[in-house]
Amino acid sequence: MPDDANDLAPAVWPASAERDGEGELVIGGVSAGDLVRTYGTPLQVLDEAEVRRRASATRAAFDAAAEAHGTTARVYYAGKALLNTTLVRWVMDEGLNVDVCTGGELEVALAAGADAGRLGFHGNNKSVAELERAVEAGVGTIVIDSEIEIERLAAIVARGGSSQRVMLRVNSGVHAETHDFLATAHEDQKFGTPLSAAPALVARIREIAGLEFAGLHCHIGSQIFGVAGFRESAARVLDLHQELLSGGEIPQLNLGGGFGIAYTRADTPEPIERLAEGIVSAVAEGCAARGIRIPALSFEPGRAIVGNAGVTLYEVGTLKDVALETGSRRYVSVDGGMSDNARPALYGAQYSARLASRAGQGDPVLVRVVGKHCESGDVVVDHEYLPADIVPGDLLAVPATGAYCAPLSSNYNHIPRPPIVAVNAGESRVIVRGESLHDLLARDAGIAR
């Protein structure tokens, strides 16, 4: 139970988040009330300065760590966390490249005016059409996920007389300290290829005119705290890297991303500077022990750039007190839910919440914030303490919703998806338009026109 159910835990909220003299939440210099009066609820708010600050700090941290160990680092923003043209421009302005994993994400990045040479293209099932578009656009690196993709690319570059830089995604067998659905480098899952199969695939890539083998890629999962998993994964991948050097130079090693963020005050992620130094040091030590040169490194954070920059605003609808074996819990229903944040329902993700329209009064009460969908699993915040005087009509803010909320959103129960609004220096603007009921009905072919 917190001492103050109105406080804003600094690690969870954007740096600009504060309460004004009346107790109202302000983000990026704009009050929650002004935002809701202009754009309605639910509303996804993205703090531009926070995104830019985290992007710049991440690039600087890996640049410094790499320079200290005699190499270079490249940071790709993982677009799957949240992607729109405005965000692409922000992160590229701050010196980041962008990673995409579908044809749709590729088109968003290109529509933003991104230099295709600064894009990486992932995905476990890239179609021939997607690969053709990537090669035609001049995508800097395609990360090959399977043997089939090698042959698809071989045919594409042969037809067009073009060349393409590629990496091979491998599974190190390291199970990250995260939810099973977020761990992506253990053997029994859909991404990448086992380390044992990689030499034959790399040999095939190297014999294809038009394909340039740039190195190995390994991503061990998401929402990872600490360096231990990255160190062990790097050691295993470096064994393969050393073996492959007999067939030619390997200029790059990509160790993915997955750096965790704070969703609640209980979360204590490593500062990005310490993560960068720890991971790069592990690679440098591993290369020194094997007597090989440290390659150029690349990384793919997404959540760590945008997660804490996002805040979702809801309006409280109904309240219901439910007796428990010891005490009670108050159910606070809001006007969104799993359609705008599926993560709690998907894998039990934990979030925080605070009153946004005012500072509350009274002792903190245990609440569960739930949505309006016809599912008992429609939980927004599983457990939180809020002021006892919360009432219908209050605004509620859920922080750390910048990553994987909008990308996973749906129209379940025919609820329109909310807009995304950027705030900065006291100004706000829509960067992704919200949907209306008219938009939903427009897709129904059974409606007479």
Sequence and secondary structure as in RCSB ss.txt:
>XXXX:A:sequence
MPDDANDLAPAVWPASAERDGEGELVIGGVSAGDLVRTYGTPLQVLDEAEVRRRASATRAAFDAAAEAHGTTARV
YYAGKALLNTTLVRWVMDEGLNVDVCTGGELEVALAAGADAGRLGFHGNNKSVAELERAVEAGVGTIVIDSEIEI
ERLAAIVARGGSSQRVMLRVNSGVHAETHDFLATAHEDQKFGTPLSAAPALVARIREIAGLEFAGLHCHIGSQIF
GVAGFRESAARVLDLHQELLSGGEIPQLNLGGGFGIAYTRADTPEPIERLAEGIVSAVAEGCAARGIRIPALSFE
PGRAIVGNAGVTLYEVGTLKDVALETGSRRYVSVDGGMSDNARPALYGAQYSARLASRAGQGDPVLVRVVGKHCE
SGDVVVDHEYLPADIVPGDLLAVPATGAYCAPLSSNYNHIPRPPIVAVNAGESRVIVRGESLHDLLARDAGIAR
>XXXX:A:secstr
  S TT   TTTS TT EE TTS EEETTEEHHHHHHHH SSEEEEEHHHHHHHHHHHHHHHHHHHHHTT  EEE
EEEGGGS  HHHHHHHHHTT EEEE SHHHHHHHHHTT  GGGEEE  SS  HHHHHHHHHHT SEEEE SHHHH
HHHHHHHHHHT  EEEEEEEE     SS GGGB SSSSSSSSEEGGGHHHHHHHHHTSTTEEEEEEE   BSSB 
SSHHHHHHHHHHHHHHHHHGGGS   EEE    B   SSTT     HHHHHHHHHHHHHHHHHHHT    EEEE 
 SHHHHGGGEEEEEEEEEEEEEE SSSEEEEEEES  TTT  HHHHH      EE SS   SSEEEEEEE SSS 
TT EEEEEEEEETT  TT EEEEES SSSSSTT   GGG     EEEEETTEEEEEE    HHHHHHT TTS  
